[in-house]
Amino acid sequence: MSEEFEVSLDLYDDLIAESEALLEQATSFEHIGRFHSFIVPKIWKDNVFHDVKPDEWRNYDGFKFLELHAQVDVREFNPVLEKVYERRVQVNAQPWFKKNPDGKGSERIPSDWEAIFVPSILEITNLTDANKALKAIEGKYVKIRDVKQHPTKKQPEPSYNTIKFVQLYNSREEAYADYLAMRPNTTETAPVANKGYSDDVVNSVKMLAKLNQSASQIATSIGGGLTEKDVNTILTF
């Protein structure tokens, strides 16, 4: 066995360990990032749900509801991820009543909105109104937990997840420190003379380069206006 081959195996082991760490991060049930949300008005018509404009929604007499799209941009701290985390929650969804096995009475089953979303967002903001809480965390860094939905009449055994808020951060620095603490396999390199590039960008470029991504792929993954030339410059540090 040649010495060159042994070195390659050592590198392979390191890369496998790093790829496993990245997979663990990508599939974690807790995520940290900047929060954003928006509302989509929906109506039930011709046996299908339609996204409509607010005026049409207000004037519609049939079944309708508002759907909240809650997003956390997990890509900022982990540029390997390509999409934002998103869960959709029906606003002010009503509970349902599950008949008891003995046929006597029923059990009240609250919706995801009532049981999970609202209590958790009120807790992290110390507010008492969900609408004010949503506005308060818009654009802020949060930690969320991906949890199982509450049972519904149509789906007594939930197979999908919903969003639960865990923490609201005072700054990006606080959020990033917690992100690193959550992932013991993630390490920060020593400060470098980065010539105007942030340490986060420098570290991300070098990590992706170890995974044999091209300069073009790295620039696309990190985004933020980073170019192939920037990537090649950083790799000379």
N, C-alpha and C positions, 0 to 999 in steps of 0.2 A: 504494500500500500504506500503510495507516494505521500510525501509531506504535504504537497499541494492539495491532494485529495482530503487529507485529514483536516486541513484548514477549512476546506469547503464544507465539510460535515459540521464543524464547529459553527460556522456561519449559518448553516441550515438549521441547526438546533436553536440558535438565537432567533432566527426569523420565525420559526414555528411557534416559539414561546410568545413572540410579539403578536403574531397573527391570532393566537388563542386569546391573548389579552384584549385585542381589538374586538374579537367576536363577543367576548364577555361584556365589553362596554356597550356594544351595539344592541345586545339583547337584554341588557339590564332592565329591571322593573322600576328603577328610579332614574330620573333624568334631570339635568340642570341646563338652563338656558334662558334666553330672553323670551318673554311671553307676548303673544298677540292673539286677539280674538275678533271675530266678526259674526254677524247674524245673517242667516238666510231664511226668508219667509217661504213657507211651503204649503201647498194645498193638495188635497186628494181629489182628483178629477179623472174621469174615464178609467177608473181602476188603476191609477198610477199617481205617484207623487210628482208635483211640478214645482220647480223653483220659480217664484214670481216676484214682481216689484212690490214695494210696500203698499201702494195705492190699490193694486189688484187684490192683495192679501186682505186689506181692511174691508173691501167691499164684497168679499166672497162669503157666501152664506153656508157653505158646506164645511167639512172637516178641514181644519187648518192648524198649523202650529209654527213656532219659531225654532230653528235649529242653530245652536251655537257651535261654531267651529273654534275649538281651543287649540292653539299651537304653541309649541316650545321649540325654539331654534337650537337644536342639539348639535348643529354643525360647527358652531363657533369654537367650541372647546374640543370637538372631535371631528376634524375636517375629513376623516375617512367616510363619515356618514354623508349621504347624498340628499336626504330629504329631511324636512322638519318633522318632529313628532306632532301628530294631530289626532284628536278625538272629537267626535260630534255628540252633543248632548241636547236632548229636547228640553227647551226652556219651559219651566212650570209644568212639567209632565205630571199627570194625575196618578195617584196610587191605584192599585187594584186589590181586589179582595179574594183570597184563596180559601176555598171551602176546607174546613177541617175534615180529617179522615173519618171521624165519627158522624159527620153530617150535621153536627150541631154548631152553628155559628161559622165564622170565617176569620181569617187572619189578614190584617191590613199589611200589604207589601208596598213600601214607598218606592218612588222612582229613583233613578240615578241622580237626578237633579236635587231631589229633596234629601236623599240619604247620604250622598257622597259629595257631590259638587259644591252645593251651597254651604254645608257645615264646614268643609275644609277651607274654602276661600275666605269665609268669615273669620275663621280661627287665625289664619296667617296675617290678616290685615287688622284684626281687632276692631272690625266694623260690624254693624248689625243689618246692613242692607246689601244684598247681592249685587245689585246694579252699581252701587257706589264702589263696592269692592273690586268689581271687574275693571272699572275705570282707574282705580288706584294702582292696579298691578300692570296695566297696559304698558308695554315697553320695558318692564322691570325684569330683573333676573329672579327666577323661581326654581325651586326643586319640586318635582311632581312625582307621584307614584302611579304606575299603571296597574289598576286593580280590576278584578272581575266585576262585571255589571251585576246589578240586582236582578233577581228573577222577574220575568214578565209573564203575563198570561199565555202569550204565544210561545215563549221560550223559558220554561221553568228551569232548565239547566243552561245557564248562560255560557256561550262559547266565545264571547267578545269581551274586550276590556274597556274601561273608561278611565277618566282622569281624576286623581285626587291630589289636592295641593298639600305640600308638606312644609315648605318654608319660603319666605320672602326675604331676599337679600337686600342689604343697604347699598351695595356697590358691585361692580363687575369683579373687583379684586376678591371680595368676600366669596362670591359665587365660585370663582375659579379655584380658590383655595379649598373649598369644600369639594369641588369636582375632583381635585387631585387626591384629597383624603379618602374619597369614596373608592378610588381605584389605586390600590397599592402597587399595581404593576406599571403605573404611569409615573415616569420620572421627568424632572426638569433638568436640562443641561445647565452647566455653569454659565453665568452671564458672559456674553461675547460682545465684541465691538461690531454691532450689527448694522452699522452704516445706514441708520434710519428705519430698518425693519424691526418690528416688535419681536420680543423674545418668543412669543407664542407662534408667530409665523415662521421664525427660524427653526424652532424645535419641530414644528409640524412638517416643514419641508424635508428636514433631515430624516424624520421618522418614515415618511412616505418613500424617500429615496432608498432606504434600507429594504423596502418591500418591492424594489425594482420597478417602481413607477417612473415613467418618462417625465421630462420637464413639463411637457404639455399636459400630461395627466395630473401632475401635482398642482400646476397653476389652476387647472379647472376645478380640482377638488377643493382647494383652499378659497378660491374666488377673491372677492374684495379688490379687484383690479390687478392682482398679481399676474405677471407675464412670465413667459418662458425665460426671458433674459433675466428677470428678477430671480427665478429659481436657480439658474446656473450661477448667478452671482453669489447667492446665499451658500451654495454648495462649495464655494471656494473658501469660506470662512474657516 
